[in-house]
Amino acid sequence: MPADFPPAPDTLVRDRAEADTSPLPSRGAPVFAALDLGTNNCRLLVARPARRERGCEGFKVIDAFSRVVRLGEGVCSSGLLSPAAMDRTVEALRICAQKMERRQVTSFRAVATEACRRAANCTDFMARVKDETGLDIEIIDTEEEAALAVAGCVPLLDRDTPYGLVFDIGGGSTEVSFFRLEEGGGHELRKIISIPLGVVSLAERFGCQDIGRTVYEAMIAEVAPHLEKFEAICSIGQRIKAGEVQMLGTSGTVTTLAGMSMGLARYDRSKVDGTFLGFDQVEEMTTRLVSLDYAGRAAQPCIGHDRADLVLAGCAILDAICRRWPVGRLRVGDRGVREGILFGLLQKHETGRVRHATGPHYRRLTL
């Protein structure tokens, strides 16, 4: 790990706007919870069935939690979860378990992603989590992670544009999905790629404080070959030229840039989720961020010290995606895996049949 990589930041809760003070549910009423333990963040949503709420058909969020835990800090170099990272994460998971107990959750699913997929000591860590919090966390593969993110974001997409390109820039990996939208709200997943580069892993490789244009372009060049392989398989560029592709990004990178573009003094999910970012706006903001040092980035609203060390790595991944597939604008989703899990839990509840939580009307097409 480079010497300039700072320790994990203090607690950050970005979902405070989602949580409400709704009364506890009546006895027998279903309450669902979805927990996403990523390389950088631990996120929880608690919801109950509803017809439509804030663009998400099927459920109403009644509680939420998000904390930067940096679980994957140093995993790329050591292959292990560090004691400090595990301690931070267990503390956050205790809070999640307490919230679920208070909200009388009747059905939940907890998943872990890239850091836990990579770490050799993850089995021991999962045993500790179960012992200290009571939570059973499932380590999912990259394809299911991407499928859940797509399922969570589909309600934001325009049904008049036949193809969707959704990307999720995570801490340890980046998932890109290409699919066709179907009548009735479903989608036919054509192909998924998981790139073993995320904001934490890329920042650890290239440094994360004083990054000039040369280093920034080197980060983009690290990502580009992975995208070229995906393009060779899917021929997305041809669909873009025909005006048949829409793009959506779900990650801290795109939501942060969206908040900056709106001039928010403080991040507000209700204003960011569902907004659009033009590629010209992305270029303008990334150019400005590259020109700033660590302190300058930390001083920016919607970034702060918790994201100042990682934001440029995320911007480099986003830049590579925008250059490879020049759609012209992208929709911003402050949603993803958790919402995909909730759709699956809701579907299971409504049908009474056990199935994987991969979203409504989902079917996989293998190329």
C-alpha positions as CSV (number, residue, x, y, z in Angstrom):
1,M,0.0,0.0,0.0
2,P,1.4,3.5,-0.9
3,A,2.6,5.4,2.1
4,D,0.2,8.3,1.3
5,F,-2.9,6.1,1.7
6,P,-4.7,7.5,4.8
7,P,-6.5,5.5,7.4
8,A,-10.2,4.8,7.2
9,P,-12.3,8.0,7.8
10,D,-14.7,8.6,10.6
11,T,-18.2,7.3,10.4
12,L,-20.2,8.5,7.4
13,V,-23.9,8.0,7.1
14,R,-25.1,9.1,3.7
15,D,-28.6,7.6,3.9
16,R,-29.9,9.8,6.7
17,A,-32.4,11.3,4.3
18,E,-34.0,7.9,3.5
19,A,-34.7,6.9,7.1
20,D,-38.0,8.1,8.5
21,T,-39.8,8.1,11.8
22,S,-42.6,5.7,10.7
23,P,-44.2,3.8,13.6
24,L,-43.1,0.2,14.0
25,P,-45.2,-2.2,11.8
26,S,-48.2,-3.9,13.1
27,R,-47.9,-7.5,14.1
28,G,-47.8,-9.8,11.1
29,A,-47.0,-7.1,8.6
30,P,-44.0,-8.1,6.4
31,V,-40.8,-6.0,6.8
32,F,-37.8,-6.7,4.5
33,A,-34.1,-5.8,5.0
34,A,-31.2,-5.8,2.5
35,L,-27.6,-5.6,3.6
36,D,-24.7,-5.0,1.1
37,L,-21.3,-5.4,2.6
38,G,-18.8,-4.1,0.0
39,T,-15.1,-3.4,-0.1
40,N,-15.6,0.2,1.1
41,N,-19.1,0.5,2.5
42,C,-21.6,-1.3,4.7
43,R,-25.1,-0.5,3.6
44,L,-28.6,-1.5,4.9
45,L,-32.1,-0.8,3.7
46,V,-35.2,-1.8,5.7
47,A,-38.5,-1.6,3.8
48,R,-42.1,-2.7,3.7
49,P,-44.4,-3.4,0.8
50,A,-46.0,-0.5,-1.0
51,R,-47.4,0.2,-4.4
52,R,-44.9,2.9,-5.4
53,E,-42.5,5.0,-3.5
54,R,-39.9,7.5,-4.9
55,G,-39.6,5.7,-8.2
56,C,-39.1,2.2,-6.6
57,E,-42.2,0.1,-7.4
58,G,-43.1,-2.4,-4.7
59,F,-41.6,-1.1,-1.4
60,K,-41.3,1.9,0.9
61,V,-38.0,2.4,2.7
62,I,-38.5,2.9,6.5
63,D,-34.9,2.8,7.7
64,A,-31.4,3.0,6.2
65,F,-27.8,3.0,7.2
66,S,-24.5,3.5,5.3
67,R,-21.0,3.5,6.8
68,V,-17.6,3.7,5.3
69,V,-15.8,0.7,6.8
70,R,-12.9,0.1,4.3
71,L,-13.2,-3.6,4.8
72,G,-11.0,-4.2,1.7
73,E,-8.2,-1.9,2.8
74,G,-4.9,-3.6,2.0
75,V,-6.5,-6.8,0.6
76,C,-4.9,-6.3,-2.8
77,S,-1.4,-6.4,-1.4
78,S,-1.8,-8.8,1.5
79,G,-4.7,-11.1,0.5
80,L,-6.1,-10.7,4.0
81,L,-8.7,-8.6,5.8
82,S,-6.9,-6.6,8.4
83,P,-7.8,-6.7,12.1
84,A,-8.7,-3.0,12.1
85,A,-10.9,-3.3,9.0
86,M,-12.7,-6.3,10.5
87,D,-13.3,-4.4,13.8
88,R,-14.8,-1.4,12.0
89,T,-17.0,-3.7,10.0
90,V,-18.3,-5.7,12.9
91,E,-19.2,-2.5,14.7
92,A,-21.2,-1.3,11.7
93,L,-22.9,-4.7,11.3
94,R,-23.9,-4.6,15.0
95,I,-25.8,-1.4,14.2
96,C,-27.5,-3.0,11.2
97,A,-28.6,-6.0,13.3
98,Q,-30.0,-3.7,16.0
99,K,-31.9,-1.7,13.4
100,M,-33.4,-4.9,11.9
101,E,-34.4,-6.1,15.4
102,R,-36.1,-2.8,16.2
103,R,-37.9,-2.7,12.9
104,Q,-39.1,-6.3,13.5
105,V,-37.7,-7.5,10.1
106,T,-39.5,-10.7,8.9
107,S,-37.2,-11.5,5.9
108,F,-33.8,-10.3,5.0
109,R,-30.8,-11.1,2.9
110,A,-27.2,-10.0,3.6
111,V,-24.5,-10.3,0.9
112,A,-20.8,-9.6,0.7
113,T,-18.8,-8.8,-2.4
114,E,-15.2,-8.3,-3.7
115,A,-13.2,-7.9,-0.5
116,C,-14.7,-11.1,0.9
117,R,-14.3,-12.9,-2.4
118,R,-10.6,-12.1,-2.4
119,A,-9.6,-12.4,1.3
120,A,-8.1,-15.7,2.4
121,N,-9.3,-15.2,6.0
122,C,-12.9,-14.4,5.1
123,T,-14.3,-17.7,6.4
124,D,-13.0,-16.9,9.8
125,F,-14.4,-13.3,9.5
126,M,-17.8,-14.5,8.6
127,A,-17.8,-16.9,11.6
128,R,-16.9,-13.9,13.8
129,V,-19.7,-11.8,12.3
130,K,-22.2,-14.6,13.0
131,D,-21.0,-15.0,16.5
132,E,-21.0,-11.3,17.4
133,T,-23.9,-10.0,15.4
134,G,-26.1,-13.0,14.6
135,L,-26.0,-12.1,10.9
136,D,-25.5,-14.7,8.2
137,I,-23.8,-13.0,5.3
138,E,-23.7,-14.7,1.9
139,I,-20.7,-14.1,-0.4
140,I,-22.1,-13.7,-3.9
141,D,-20.2,-14.0,-7.2
142,T,-19.6,-11.1,-9.6
143,E,-22.5,-12.0,-11.9
144,E,-25.1,-12.0,-9.2
145,E,-23.7,-8.7,-7.8
146,A,-24.1,-7.1,-11.2
147,A,-27.6,-8.7,-11.7
148,L,-28.8,-7.3,-8.4
149,A,-27.5,-3.9,-9.2
150,V,-29.3,-3.9,-12.5
151,A,-32.5,-5.1,-10.9
152,G,-32.4,-2.3,-8.4
153,C,-31.9,0.4,-11.1
154,V,-34.3,-0.8,-13.8
155,P,-37.2,1.4,-12.6
156,L,-35.1,4.5,-13.5
157,L,-34.6,3.5,-17.1
158,D,-36.5,4.9,-20.1
159,R,-38.7,2.1,-21.6
160,D,-38.6,3.8,-25.0
161,T,-34.8,3.2,-25.4
162,P,-34.3,-0.6,-26.0
163,Y,-30.9,-1.2,-24.5
164,G,-29.4,-0.4,-21.1
165,L,-25.7,-0.1,-20.0
166,V,-25.4,-0.1,-16.2
167,F,-22.2,0.2,-14.3
168,D,-21.4,-0.1,-10.6
169,I,-18.0,1.3,-9.5
170,G,-17.3,-0.4,-6.3
171,G,-14.4,-0.5,-3.9
172,G,-12.7,-3.6,-5.1
173,S,-14.3,-4.2,-8.5
174,T,-16.5,-2.5,-11.2
175,E,-19.4,-4.4,-12.7
176,V,-20.7,-3.4,-16.2
177,S,-24.0,-4.9,-17.5
178,F,-25.6,-4.8,-21.0
179,F,-29.2,-5.8,-21.4
180,R,-32.4,-5.3,-23.4
181,L,-35.5,-3.9,-21.8
182,E,-38.7,-6.0,-22.2
183,E,-42.4,-5.3,-22.2
184,G,-43.9,-5.5,-18.8
185,G,-41.0,-4.1,-16.8
186,G,-38.6,-7.0,-17.3
187,H,-35.1,-7.1,-18.8
188,E,-33.0,-9.6,-20.8
189,L,-29.5,-9.6,-19.5
190,R,-27.1,-10.0,-22.4
191,K,-23.7,-9.9,-20.8
192,I,-21.9,-8.9,-17.5
193,I,-18.3,-8.1,-16.9
194,S,-16.6,-7.7,-13.6
195,I,-13.4,-5.6,-13.8
196,P,-11.0,-6.3,-10.8
197,L,-10.5,-2.6,-10.3
198,G,-12.5,-0.4,-7.9
199,V,-11.9,2.9,-6.1
200,V,-9.9,1.3,-3.3
201,S,-7.8,-1.1,-5.3
202,L,-7.0,1.5,-8.0
203,A,-6.1,4.1,-5.4
204,E,-3.9,1.7,-3.6
205,R,-2.1,0.9,-6.8
206,F,-1.5,4.5,-8.0
207,G,-1.7,6.5,-4.8
208,C,-4.5,8.7,-3.8
209,Q,-3.4,12.2,-2.5
210,D,-1.5,14.3,-5.0
211,I,-2.4,12.9,-8.4
212,G,-1.6,14.9,-11.5
213,R,-2.9,14.5,-15.0
214,T,-0.2,11.9,-15.9
215,V,-1.1,9.5,-13.1
216,Y,-4.8,10.1,-13.7
217,E,-4.4,9.1,-17.4
218,A,-2.4,6.0,-16.3
219,M,-5.4,4.9,-14.2
220,I,-7.7,5.3,-17.1
221,A,-5.3,3.3,-19.3
222,E,-5.4,0.5,-16.7
223,V,-9.2,0.2,-17.0
224,A,-9.6,0.7,-20.7
225,P,-8.4,-2.8,-21.9
226,H,-11.1,-4.5,-19.8
227,L,-13.8,-2.4,-21.5
228,E,-12.4,-3.1,-24.9
229,K,-12.9,-6.8,-24.3
230,F,-16.5,-6.2,-23.3
231,E,-17.1,-4.1,-26.4
232,A,-15.7,-6.8,-28.6
233,I,-18.2,-9.3,-27.2
234,C,-21.3,-7.0,-27.2
235,S,-20.8,-4.5,-30.0
236,I,-22.4,-1.8,-27.8
237,G,-20.9,1.0,-30.0
238,Q,-23.1,0.0,-32.9
239,R,-26.2,0.3,-30.8
240,I,-25.0,3.7,-29.5
241,K,-24.6,5.0,-33.0
242,A,-28.2,3.9,-33.7
243,G,-29.4,5.8,-30.6
244,E,-30.6,2.6,-28.9
245,V,-28.5,2.7,-25.7
246,Q,-29.0,4.5,-22.4
247,M,-26.4,4.5,-19.6
248,L,-26.9,4.5,-15.8
249,G,-24.2,4.7,-13.1
250,T,-24.7,3.5,-9.6
251,S,-21.9,4.2,-7.2
252,G,-20.4,6.8,-4.8
253,T,-18.5,8.2,-7.7
254,V,-21.4,9.2,-9.8
255,T,-23.6,10.3,-6.9
256,T,-20.8,12.5,-5.6
257,L,-20.3,14.1,-9.0
258,A,-24.0,14.6,-9.3
259,G,-24.1,16.4,-6.0
260,M,-21.2,18.6,-7.0
261,S,-22.8,19.5,-10.3
262,M,-26.0,20.5,-8.5
263,G,-24.0,22.7,-6.1
264,L,-25.3,20.9,-3.0
265,A,-23.7,22.1,0.2
266,R,-24.5,18.7,1.7
267,Y,-25.3,15.4,0.0
268,D,-29.0,14.8,-0.4
269,R,-30.1,11.5,-1.9
270,S,-33.6,12.7,-2.7
271,K,-32.1,15.3,-5.1
272,V,-29.4,13.1,-6.6
273,D,-31.2,9.8,-7.3
274,G,-32.6,9.8,-10.8
275,T,-30.9,13.0,-12.0
276,F,-28.8,13.1,-15.2
277,L,-25.1,13.9,-15.8
278,G,-23.9,15.0,-19.2
279,F,-20.5,13.8,-20.3
280,D,-19.4,17.4,-20.6
281,Q,-20.2,17.9,-16.9
282,V,-18.3,14.8,-16.0
283,E,-15.2,16.0,-17.9
284,E,-15.5,19.5,-16.4
285,M,-15.7,18.2,-12.8
286,T,-13.0,15.5,-13.2
287,T,-10.6,18.1,-14.7
288,R,-11.2,20.4,-11.8
289,L,-10.7,17.6,-9.2
290,V,-7.5,16.4,-10.9
291,S,-6.1,20.0,-10.5
292,L,-6.7,20.0,-6.7
293,D,-4.5,18.4,-4.1
294,Y,-5.9,16.1,-1.4
295,A,-6.9,19.0,0.9
296,G,-8.6,20.8,-2.0
297,R,-10.7,17.7,-2.8
298,A,-11.5,17.2,0.9
299,A,-12.8,20.8,1.0
300,Q,-15.4,20.1,-1.7
301,P,-19.0,19.7,-0.6
302,C,-20.3,16.1,-1.1
303,I,-16.7,14.8,-1.0
304,G,-15.0,15.5,2.4
305,H,-12.2,13.6,4.0
306,D,-14.1,10.3,3.7
307,R,-13.9,10.3,-0.1
308,A,-11.1,12.7,-1.0
309,D,-8.6,9.8,-1.2
310,L,-10.8,7.7,-3.5
311,V,-12.7,10.1,-5.7
312,L,-10.1,10.4,-8.4
313,A,-9.8,6.6,-8.8
314,G,-13.6,6.5,-9.3
315,C,-13.4,9.4,-11.7
316,A,-10.8,7.5,-13.8
317,I,-13.0,4.4,-14.0
318,L,-16.0,6.6,-15.0
319,D,-13.8,8.5,-17.5
320,A,-12.7,5.2,-19.1
321,I,-16.4,4.1,-19.4
322,C,-17.5,7.4,-20.9
323,R,-14.7,7.4,-23.5
324,R,-15.4,3.8,-24.5
325,W,-19.1,4.3,-24.9
326,P,-20.0,7.9,-25.8
327,V,-23.7,7.9,-25.0
328,G,-23.5,11.6,-24.1
329,R,-25.2,11.5,-20.7
330,L,-25.9,9.0,-17.9
331,R,-28.6,8.7,-15.4
332,V,-27.5,8.7,-11.7
333,G,-28.8,6.0,-9.4
334,D,-28.3,6.2,-5.7
335,R,-29.6,2.6,-5.5
336,G,-28.4,-0.8,-6.7
337,V,-27.7,-4.1,-4.9
338,R,-29.8,-3.4,-1.9
339,E,-32.8,-2.5,-4.0
340,G,-32.3,-5.5,-6.1
341,I,-32.4,-7.7,-3.0
342,L,-35.6,-6.0,-1.8
343,F,-37.3,-6.7,-5.2
344,G,-36.3,-10.3,-4.8
345,L,-37.6,-10.6,-1.3
346,L,-40.8,-8.9,-2.3
347,Q,-41.2,-11.2,-5.2
348,K,-40.7,-14.2,-3.0
349,H,-43.3,-12.9,-0.5
350,E,-45.8,-12.3,-3.2
351,T,-45.4,-15.6,-5.0
352,G,-44.7,-17.8,-2.0
353,R,-41.9,-19.5,-3.9
354,V,-38.2,-19.6,-3.0
355,R,-36.0,-18.0,-5.6
356,H,-32.8,-15.9,-5.8
357,A,-33.3,-12.2,-5.2
358,T,-32.3,-11.1,-8.7
359,G,-35.3,-8.8,-9.3
360,P,-38.6,-8.9,-11.1
361,H,-39.0,-10.5,-14.5
362,Y,-35.3,-11.3,-14.8
363,R,-34.0,-13.8,-17.3
364,R,-30.4,-14.5,-18.4
365,L,-29.3,-14.8,-22.0
366,T,-25.9,-16.4,-22.5
367,L,-24.1,-15.3,-25.6
